Amino acid sequence: MILTQPIDFSTVGADLPSMTTANGSYLFRYLPNCEGVNLDGCSQLTNLNSNISDADKNQMNFQYMTALKTLSM
């Protein structure tokens, strides 16, 4: 899948428990052509709590998102 437009998670809010994928990796690894990410309004981003800490930091690894120009949190 190739996304060349911003991806907006803000409407998902508390329904977004994690950025990890079914195979244990993180979602952003598979979105290299995504140009923007909007997480405004999200209150859950991890499996355990609403904070990004320890191993959950890997969920925010943007090293594969080479086209990312805008990150709104």
Phi and psi in degrees as a GROMACS rama.xvg file:
@    title "Ramachandran Plot"
@    xaxis  label "Phi"
@    yaxis  label "Psi"
@TYPE xy
-122.947  123.849  ILE-2
-111.763  124.474  LEU-3
-115.813  10.7463  THR-4
-118.83  160.665  GLN-5
-59.3149  146.303  PRO-6
-108.451  130.261  ILE-7
-115.666  113.303  ASP-8
-98.7688  3.3759  PHE-9
-66.4251  -26.8701  SER-10
-80.3177  -12.7181  THR-11
-80.6039  -37.1978  VAL-12
51.5024  -125.087  GLY-13
-69.8014  -9.93575  ALA-14
-81.6324  -3.34345  ASP-15
-101.858  90.8533  LEU-16
-77.2316  -21.2027  PRO-17
-161.893  156.764  SER-18
-101.267  1.77868  MET-19
-80.1765  153.068  THR-20
-98.3464  175.524  THR-21
-61.0536  -27.9116  ALA-22
-91.431  8.28497  ASN-23
89.8526  -1.51053  GLY-24
-84.4727  -165.315  SER-25
-121.401  147.498  TYR-26
-55.8027  -42.9159  LEU-27
-65.5662  -18.6643  PHE-28
-63.2471  -26.8136  ARG-29
-100.453  13.6938  TYR-30
-124.771  56.9666  LEU-31
-65.5744  -27.0505  PRO-32
-99.4205  5.89106  ASN-33
-67.7219  130.644  CYS-34
-95.6074  -13.2347  GLU-35
-159.075  150.721  GLY-36
-132.981  129.77  VAL-37
-122.051  113.503  ASN-38
-110.523  12.4423  LEU-39
-55.4974  130.751  ASP-40
89.5318  -9.71436  GLY-41
-73.5095  131.957  CYS-42
-108.412  -9.00279  SER-43
-133.292  130.396  GLN-44
-132.431  -0.889514  LEU-45
-131.006  169.727  THR-46
-74.2711  -28.0789  ASN-47
-102.187  -36.8655  LEU-48
-159.207  -173.686  ASN-49
-93.2582  12.5671  SER-50
-109.86  149.739  ASN-51
-98.6401  109.871  ILE-52
-148.501  162.097  SER-53
49.8107  -125.845  ASP-54
-65.8556  -23.2769  ALA-55
-67.3887  -15.8655  ASP-56
-61.0723  -26.9062  LYS-57
-62.5321  -23.6347  ASN-58
-64.8334  -23.689  GLN-59
-102.515  21.2862  MET-60
-79.2388  111.354  ASN-61
-100.484  13.0372  PHE-62
-61.0213  -24.1525  GLN-63
-90.3569  -9.19279  TYR-64
-91.1498  73.2652  MET-65
-69.0522  -21.7224  THR-66
-93.3512  -0.143161  ALA-67
-64.1694  123.346  LEU-68
-116.597  -27.7339  LYS-69
-133.008  127.89  THR-70
-127.41  114.104  LEU-71
-112.828  120.496  SER-72
